Amino acid sequence: MADPIHQFQIVKVVDLPDVILPLVGKVDLAITNSHIAMTIAFAAVVLFLTLVTSNAKVVPGRLQTVGEGLFGLIDNLTDSIIGHDGRKYFPYVFTVFTLILAMNLLGMALTFTATSQLAITATFAVVTFGLVLVIGFAKNGLGFFKLFWPTGAPLVMRPVVGLIEFFSFMLRPVTLALRLFGNMLGGHVALKVFAGFVVTLGAMAAGGGFGLLGIPGAALSMTMVVGLTALEFLVAFLQAFVFAVLTCIYLNDVVNLDHAH
């Protein structure tokens, strides 16, 4: 349990028989701690939004204030970045934001953080990238490729800049996935390491003698744990918000392609 990576291990909670799917092969249907964490996050979001909307009042209470604040935050975000078409894409951005936020926050209370798994963050990133591609071709047709032909650059430089833009575009799902994964993984590892210092140095001090020298180290480590915990709650929100911001930026590139070029 002292291993800081142990907390990210996928564990089967309910083992179910495997199934064979065409073109896919064997699929493990076992329910894992990752499934449970994501299900709890989804249920928490649905319950929260249900409570906010079903008990809406002219003078909002605390829960309604939080709900309206989150709604307004993403609504302003889509409108300010995407423009007058932003409201069309609000449901997706708001859904991604609330799900990631719920999984991040639940990871602070539970022993498993779903967004610390690259497969989970990569799924969000690929779905977002796929949506951008679908909207880009549906709205612009082959004009979508103007995204890689920067008219603002000198003609001789356009092929080079366009190639850079193309590779940058193709790397978007990678950076989306790695940014969220890396921040959640790194923060939780740091928390576990300093928590381990508290236990180890505290046990050494309990032995008396020269072990008492471990008390200042344990106190400093405990201070770091408290500080990192507060920081992790902030990071949990910021990473969900950053994902939403980047989603809006990528959607804006294809929704307002003609205006941007």
C-alpha positions, 0 to 999 in steps of 0.5 A, spaced: 500 500 500 506 504 500 506 504 492 504 510 490 502 507 483 498 502 487 492 506 487 491 506 479 491 499 479 485 496 475 481 491 479 476 486 478 470 487 482 465 483 479 468 477 474 463 476 468 464 471 462 468 474 456 464 474 450 467 474 443 465 480 438 466 480 430 472 484 428 473 485 435 475 478 438 474 477 446 471 482 450 472 482 458 465 484 461 468 484 468 466 490 472 472 494 475 473 499 480 474 504 474 467 502 471 464 503 478 468 510 479 465 512 472 458 510 474 458 513 480 460 520 477 455 519 471 450 518 477 452 524 481 452 529 475 445 526 473 442 527 480 445 534 481 442 536 475 436 533 477 436 536 484 438 543 481 432 543 475 426 540 479 427 545 485 428 551 481 426 557 485 426 565 483 431 566 489 436 560 488 439 556 494 446 554 494 445 548 490 441 552 485 446 557 485 452 552 484 448 549 478 447 555 475 454 558 476 456 552 472 451 552 467 453 560 466 460 558 466 460 553 460 454 557 456 459 564 456 465 559 454 461 557 448 458 563 446 465 567 447 469 562 443 465 559 438 460 565 437 453 565 435 453 558 434 456 556 440 449 554 443 448 549 438 455 545 441 453 547 449 450 540 450 456 536 448 461 541 452 457 542 458 457 534 458 464 533 457 466 538 463 461 536 468 463 528 467 470 530 467 469 534 473 465 529 477 470 524 476 476 528 478 472 530 484 470 523 486 477 521 485 479 525 491 474 522 495 475 515 493 481 510 492 480 510 484 481 516 480 478 514 473 481 520 469 488 518 471 487 512 466 490 514 459 484 509 456 479 514 459 482 521 457 484 518 450 476 516 449 474 523 451 479 526 446 478 521 441 470 523 441 472 530 441 476 530 435 471 525 432 466 531 433 470 536 430 472 532 424 464 530 423 462 538 424 468 540 420 466 536 413 459 537 414 459 544 415 465 546 410 465 540 405 472 539 402 473 546 404 475 543 411 482 543 408 483 550 408 484 549 415 491 547 413 492 553 408 494 559 412 492 565 407 495 570 412 502 567 411 506 568 404 505 564 399 512 560 399 511 559 406 504 556 406 506 549 404 510 549 410 506 552 415 500 548 412 504 541 414 505 544 421 498 546 422 496 539 419 501 535 424 499 540 430 491 538 428 493 531 428 496 531 435 490 534 438 487 528 441 494 526 444 495 532 447 488 533 450 488 526 453 495 526 456 494 533 459 488 531 463 491 524 464 498 527 466 495 532 471 491 527 475 496 522 475 502 526 477 498 530 483 495 523 486 502 520 486 505 526 489 500 526 495 501 519 496 509 520 496 508 525 502 503 521 505 508 515 506 513 520 508 508 522 514 507 515 516 514 513 515 517 519 519 511 518 524 513 511 526 520 512 526 519 518 531 514 513 535 520 509 537 524 515 541 531 516 541 534 519 534 527 517 531 525 523 534 528 527 529 523 525 524 518 529 527 520 535 523 520 532 517 513 528 518 510 535 520 513 538 514 510 532 510 503 533 513 503 540 511 505 538 504 499 533 504 494 539 506 497 544 501 497 539 495 490 536 497 487 543 496 491 544 490 488 538 487 481 540 488 483 546 484 486 542 479 480 537 478 476 543 476 481 547 472 483 540 468 475 540 467 475 547 465 481 547 460 478 541 457 472 544 455 476 551 453 480 547 448 474 543 446 471 550 444 477 552 441 477 546 436 470 547 435 471 554 433 476 552 428 471 548 424 465 552 425 468 559 423 473 556 418 471 561 413 471 567 418 478 565 421 481 564 414 
